Amino acid sequence: MINAIRSEWIKLRTARSNIVLMCVAIGAPLLVSTLTSLFNDFQFDDGLDTFGATVLGPCYICVFLAGVIGVLGIGQEYRHNTIRVTFAAEPRRSRVLTAKVIVTTAFGAGIALVTQTLCYIEASIILRARDVHIGITDPGENLAGFVGQVVLSGLFTLLGFGICAAMRQPAGAIPLLLLWPLIGEGIIGGVFPKIGKWLPFRNGLRLPITGDVGDETLARVGAGLYFGAFVVLVVAAGWLLVERRDA
């Protein structure tokens, strides 16, 4: 199992597309956070909105790009037919899939942790010079949003893996992963507001949000568990299809 995990890590960190996505996933939120810290007037009532505007908000970019990395974690192998070589080297497909799940999920959560930490550091430095306070534990909900963003990134990466395991085509899986949460659920929630509270992505994207969200979603823990259960179902379906289909 260790060899399988090491093999998947090598694939992940050496693929050029993953390197580019990783750089963008870190650089883009950092740029947005820097510009926000420099030019926003921060006429907020408390530190919740300040922390959200400079750290949590920009890092949504990282979450979606981490999901794309999850798609490519298995999609590139199907695209280039290297999945056959992988399964020939390790005929036990469940071991290969387990290694992919561990590596991609850990990478997605890790990249969010690094990105948020960098955004927090640079925002703190800039805002301190402007006499604006920002604290990760003051008020306490900031820390919950910080952790929620890391969890969300890991789940999004795992979801990308599950979708592409089922579809086997990154060209279809990536638009579905990116457009459905942003457009599809927005339309459904607007037309049928009563079921908006139970849309999985709306609950997942609630994890990093600080402050009151009303009754649009479940509470943070409930929303996380609900979205996590949805991700597990998608991954289980993709896993079953990979096990039963020809490579």
Secondary structure, DSSP 8 states (H G I E B T S, - for coil): -HHHHHHHHHHHHH-HHHHHHHHHHHHHHHHHHHHHHHH-----SSHHHHHIIIIITTTHHHHHHHHHHHHHHHHHHHHTTTHHHHHHH---HHHHHHHHHHHHHHHHHHHHHHHHHHHHHHHHHHHHHTT----SSSSTHHHHHHHHHHHHHHHHHHHHHHHHHHH--HHHHHHHHHHIIIIIHHHHHHH-HHHHTT-HHHHHTTTT--S--TTSS--HHHHHHHHHHHHHHHHHHHHHHHHHS--
